[in-house]
Amino acid sequence: MHTAVKKVRHPYIAVNKRIRGGEPVVSDTGIRVLDIAVRYEVMGMSPEDIIVALPHLNLSQVHDALSYYYEHKNEIDKKWKEAIKKTEALKKTHPSILEKKVGRIKDIY
C-alpha cells in the first residue's frame, strides 16, 4: 500500500523572485531559510539562540524555517554548495586587497 505524502504548509515562508533572487525567506524579513539552517546545522545554535541573534524573528518563524529547510534540504544544500564553489573560484581570480597587502608585508619580513 502506497501512502500519499501530505504537503506541509509553511505560513512564515515566502518565495518571490524579486526578494533574494527567489530564495525562500522568512516572510517580511528578508532572512533566508538558509541563514537559519546554517546557524542551526553548522553553527550549532538552538532555535532560542537564533532568536537572540536575530531578535526580529520569533520562535514560530524559526521552527517553520527549519521545517521548510528539512522538507527542501537537498535542493537548498545543492544551491548553497554551488554558491560556495562560485565564491571560491572568485577568490582565486580576484584575491582581496587585504590579502595582497598582508602578503607584501610578509615578503618584507
C-alpha positions in Angstrom: 0.0 0.0 0.0 1.4 3.4 -1.0 0.5 6.3 1.2 0.4 9.8 -0.1 2.7 12.4 1.4 0.8 15.4 2.6 2.4 18.7 1.6 3.2 20.9 4.7 2.0 24.5 4.6 4.7 27.0 5.7 2.8 30.1 6.9 6.0 32.0 7.7 8.0 31.3 4.5 7.8 33.3 1.2 9.4 32.6 -2.2 9.4 35.6 -4.5 11.7 36.1 -7.5 12.1 39.8 -6.5 13.3 39.0 -3.0 16.8 37.4 -2.6 16.6 36.0 -6.1 13.7 33.8 -5.3 15.4 32.0 -2.3 12.9 31.1 0.4 12.9 33.7 3.2 11.0 34.3 6.4 8.1 36.5 5.3 8.5 40.2 5.6 12.1 39.9 6.9 14.5 39.0 4.0 16.2 36.4 6.3 16.8 33.4 4.1 15.8 29.9 5.3 19.4 29.0 4.6 20.6 31.7 7.1 18.6 30.0 9.8 19.6 26.4 8.7 23.3 27.3 8.8 23.0 28.8 12.3 21.2 25.6 13.4 23.1 22.9 11.5 26.6 24.3 11.1 27.0 26.7 14.0 25.1 24.5 16.5 22.7 27.3 17.6 19.4 26.3 19.2 16.2 27.9 17.9 16.3 30.0 21.1 19.9 31.1 20.3 18.8 32.1 16.8 16.0 34.4 18.0 18.6 36.0 20.3 20.9 36.6 17.3 18.0 37.7 15.1 15.7 39.4 17.6 13.2 40.5 14.9 12.2 36.8 14.4 10.1 34.7 16.7 10.3 31.1 17.6 7.4 30.1 15.3 9.2 31.6 12.3 12.5 29.9 13.2 10.8 26.5 13.6 8.9 27.0 10.3 12.1 27.9 8.5 13.8 24.8 9.8 10.8 22.6 8.8 10.9 24.2 5.3 14.7 23.6 5.2 14.4 19.9 6.0 11.5 19.5 3.5 13.7 21.0 0.8 17.1 20.1 2.1 18.6 18.5 -1.0 17.6 21.5 -3.2 18.8 24.1 -0.7 22.0 22.3 0.1 22.8 22.0 -3.6 22.3 25.7 -4.2 24.5 26.5 -1.2 27.3 24.3 -2.4 27.1 25.8 -5.8 27.4 29.3 -4.2 30.4 28.2 -2.2 32.1 26.9 -5.3 31.5 30.2 -7.2 32.8 32.2 -4.2 36.0 30.1 -4.1 36.5 30.5 -7.8 36.1 34.3 -7.5 38.6 34.3 -4.6 41.2 32.6 -6.8 40.8 35.0 -9.7 40.2 38.2 -7.5 42.2 38.0 -4.3 41.3 40.5 -1.6 43.2 43.8 -1.3 43.9 43.0 2.3 45.4 39.6 1.4 47.7 41.3 -1.1 48.8 43.8 1.5 49.4 41.2 4.1 51.4 39.2 1.5 53.6 42.2 0.8 54.3 42.8 4.5 55.3 39.1 4.9 57.6 39.5 1.9 59.3 42.4 3.6 60.0 40.5 6.8 
